[in-house]
Every structure is written in structure tokens, then in C-alpha cells.
Amino acid sequence: MVIMSAFRNDDGSFNFVFWDRTFSSTLFIEDPGRLFNKYILNPKVAWNEWFSKDEVLGETWYIIEGVDHGIILNSIIIAVFTTIISLIIGISLALFMAKRDFRGKQLVSMLILIPLIIPPFVGGMGFWQMFGQTGLINTEILMPYFGVRFIIKGLAAIIFVEAFHYYTLVYLNVYSSLSNIDPSLEEQAKNMGAKGFTLMRTVTLPLAMPGIAAGGILTFILAIEDLGTPIVFAARGDNQAKKTMTYYIFSNLTNTNPNSVNIVPPITAVISSILLFIAILGFIFIRKYVSMRSYSMLGKGRAGKVSRPRPSRLEYFIFYPTFLIIFLLSVISHIGVLYLAFNTTTTFPPDWGSENFDYVFSSTHDVVPFIINTIQYSLISLVVVLIFGTMAAYAISRVEFKGKALFDTLITIPIAIPGVVVGLGYIVLFSDSFNYNVMAWFGVESDFRFTFDPFIYPVLLLIASYAVRKFPFAVRSIFAGLQQTSVALEEASYNLGASRSKTIKSITLPLISLNIAAGGLIALVYTLAEVSTTLIIVFQAKYGTITWTMGTQQTSRLGVFAALGVLLMAVQIISLVISNLLLKNRTEAMTGI
């Protein structure tokens, strides 16, 4: 429906006029000739635009900002650089963790996962608090002791926040692939003289390519569809943050008219279609490489324990300082948010207290309804996810039918569809739909309406979108449990006269109950933190969620929003720890692919 809106004129006819306007406007794509001249013929000019030095009021400012190349190219640049940085960090950590055995390895493996524990908006808010123009690092460290300010903003700030959040996804996928490689293949290569970098380049990395490709493309998709980070920086006057596809779509919803032939502005629909096309292309790439994983598992079940050497002194010297720097840069946002949440003043030194948390839970303020809405929507969608996720996983694992591969793809594809596109599609499809006040039939006053019209009552659409978009995480977790459950147990039940339904109820479900619980927890974590679909569909505050109020009221009390972010972080920590213990580090369930 969104794609159709991209071709529809105000009179209802169809043509390519809006696509032509999009690709011919420098608002969306900078002139290719200027790009060639800047980056190929005069690269020094491009360098000076990304990295600059200014003298402001007697202060020396070092600024990393990025360059505005148009809304479409900006988003692609953010996604590409985020992916490159994430791949470098994720692959390096995965190689060392998978191939070396050292003291403190268990602690390091837990610390690597900390960047996963960061709800929407929190990364941007924490980063701004630490590295912004008036951030703590500039005002309390660099200026007093060195007389300079180091400012990261614009595209560079978004890339920084996303890269040091998403590299963990690359690490998880690559580490999983490295762990599944048959050790005898590397041993044979060593016997033939390959070692060090040659062994890694010619044997190890090619065998780990499925995990590298999956982690890289997943990072690219998540980076290009990220809405929370641009909103945070845009609310603080960063104009480059407004020049991304997701922010453009979000900000243009103020022009949405439910009575118009084009409910969604056509140019907005064009940008959404481009975003969808890029994400789907990435998803297809993932599926191609993930399907190749089996060739690297030939050694599964071999006897004996794989020998991993201890690092040399040089490797220790390189790894620990490097990891410490990566870790500190990864948690800088967490530190910033904790500082905002527990600090009751806007000056330094801080005045620690629980005032922001008291405000959140106070009945005299309007925050509690958003918390209640979030919990209600998430729990209802969780029930839907677990019921249909269990059915889908069972069908994939235990039933043979035509189109099974297509069915598996359709189950996973919601991960690749950007939330803003899902939201716009719902608006186009369900606006001005049926509208029934069901409770009035029974003489009960209630806001509940049986309608999918987001302008009237968006709750049903929200629950549906949460269930559909988080469905793959539960399916992968439950499917993993079914893979580890022998079919012979179910066959024995059939031989004793039990029906399929009784066997599933008495044998299968109890055996995979931990996987169902873990999959539910993962889906719940992502649902509680859902941003893009919520911001697109909800037009009335009374139906808003925690992320909705954080996204639409960024100029209000930052300490309160930081407190909400800390609460979401606490929920994520508890859920991820439990699911990690239950699933024993099953990467597929954590990433959904």
C-alpha cells in the first residue's frame, strides 16, 4: 500500500512524477558530479568538511560532524559506516574470543554484551550528555585541563552511537560461526604450512562468512531504519540528524490527512519505498548466506576437546587496552543516561537523588498511563506471539509440506521491514475503516473501539504490529528447542496410541517450555522498546507508550526520560540474562535469523 501511494497523484491517477522529483532534488540526493569532484578529485575538501577546527570565543573546538549529501545518501552513509565499524570491532573480538583461552574470558564475554542493553533514545541521550557541546567530557575534563572542546555531532554522532551498539550483533553471529567450524580444517591447513594471518585469511574467515554476512547485513538494516537516535539529536538542534530517511518520514506525518486521496504525502511514500527496498535487499542477502552455514559444521560431534592456545604477551598487550577502549566507548551512553537519571540538578557537581524516578511513578503526573499502556500492549502481543510462534516453529520443524522454505522466509521477513514502513502501510490500509463502539452495546462506557483506524483507536494495530515484528524472535527460539528434542520421543507416544494433539500437549510442549519462555522474554524485551511503529501509528497521547512519550516530548524533562530509559535497561538486563541462560547463547534466537 505504501508503494502504491508513491505512484498515486492527487487525482487518483498513477505515474512516476514523485519519483522523478525525489531523485532530481538535492534535498534527497546530492548531485553526483559534486560528489565525484569532492571525494575523488578533491578529497582534502571532503576531509575538512568531516573534520574541522574552530576558534569560538577564545576556545579551540575540534569538530567531527559529517556532510549533508541529501536525505537518501545520508541514511546510506550512516548505515555503511556503522556496518564497517561494527564489522571491524565485532570480527576482531570474535576471533580472539573463539581462538584463545585466557583468564577473565568469561567476564570479557559478558562485558561484550553490555551494548545490547540500551533502549531506544537512551544511546543518543547518554552520548549527548557526555560528548555534546556542553557535555560532561567537554565542560568538566577537556576545557578545564586542556582548554579544548571535542565535539561529535551530525552524521558522525549517529554513526558513533549506532556502531558501538550494533557491533555486538556482529560479534554474536561471527562467534557462533567460528565455534561451528570443524577444527580439523584449520589443523590440515596448519600441517600444509598456513599460519597466522594467512590461515585466518584463507581458511578461518571464509568458513565464518555466513556469520559475518548475517551480522553485517543485520547491522546495516537496523542502522538505516533507526529512528530513535536521529530524533534525540534533532531535538537538540542538530540539523544533519533531521536529514535522514526515517526522520523525514516521521516529521512529515504532521501533513497526514485522513480525508485526502493520498493519506500519506506521496514524497514520504517514495522515501518509505526506497527504505523498504534497501532493507528487503539486505534481508535476501542474509538468507542466502545463512543458508550456507551447514558446510562449516562437519566436525560437530567429534570426540575430544578443541585445544585453544593461550595468548602471547604481545597479544595480551594489544587485546586488553584495545578492549578497554572499546568497552568505555560502548558504555559512555549508559554512563550519560545514569548520570541524567540520578542527577537532580542541571549543574556540576551533581546532586544525586531519586527525584526523577519519584516523578515517573507519581500519580500526580502523566507518566504512569504511558507505562500501563506499554505493559498492556506488550503482554497482549506476547500472548499472540507465543501461540502463533509455537505453531509456526512446530510446522517448520516437524511437518513436511510444499512451500516450506517460502513459509520460513515469510516468518522471518518482518525483521527486515522498517517499522516506519509498517506504520505507514497500516495508515494507508486501515484509515477510515470500520468503527464500532462494542462496549456501548452492553451499556458500558469505554474508550475501546473495534476499529483498525489509527486516527481513532490505534491500539489493535499497535498490538498487531508488535506481534508481527517480534514474531521471528520467538519462532527461532522455539525452533531451536525443537531441533534439540528427539523426534523419537514423539514417535514413541504415537506408537502407544496417543494422538498428535495429546503428544504435543504432554510430550513436546513440556520439553521445549524453557525455549518458549526464553523466546517470549526476547520478544517482550524488543516489544517494550519498540519505537518506529509506535511513533508512526499513535496520534493521540492517551494511547501513547513509554517510547512514544520519549520520542514526541524530547524537549521536556530529560531526567525523567533518562529514568524511564534506566527502567527499560533494567528490564532488558533481567530478560536477556534469563533468556541467555535458558538458550545457552543461541545466536539465532537473539537476532531472529
Secondary structure, 3 states (H helix, E strand, C coil): CHHHHCCECCCCCECCHHHHHHHHCCCCCCCHHHHHHHHHHCHHHHHHHHEEEEEECCEEEEEECCCCCCHHHHHHHHHHHHHHHHHHHHHHHHHHHHHCCCCCHHHHHHHHCHHHCCCCCHHHHHHHHHHCCCCHHHHHHHHHHHCEEEEECHHHHHHHHHHHHHHHHHHHHHHHHHHHCCHHHHHHHHHCCCCHHHHHHHHHHHHCHHHHHHHHHHHHHHHHCCCHHHHHHHHCCCCHHHCCHHHHHHHHHHHCCCCCCCCCCHHHHHHHHHHHHHHHHHHHHHHHHHCCHHHHHCCCCCCCCCCCCCCCHHHHHHHHHHHHHHHHHHHHHHHHHHHHHHECCCCCCCCECCHHHHHHHCCCCCCHHHHHHHHHHHHHHHHHHHHHHHHHHHHHHHCCCCCHHHHHHHHHHHHCCCHHHHHHHHHHHHCCCCEECHHHHHCCCCCCCEECCCCCCCHHHHHHHHHHHHHHHHHHHHHHHHHCCCHHHHHHHHHCCCCHHHHHHHHHHHHCHHHHHHHHHHHHHHHHCCCHHHHHHCCCHHHCCHHHHHHHCCCCCHHHHHHHHHHHHHHHHHHHHHHHHHHCCCHHHHHCC
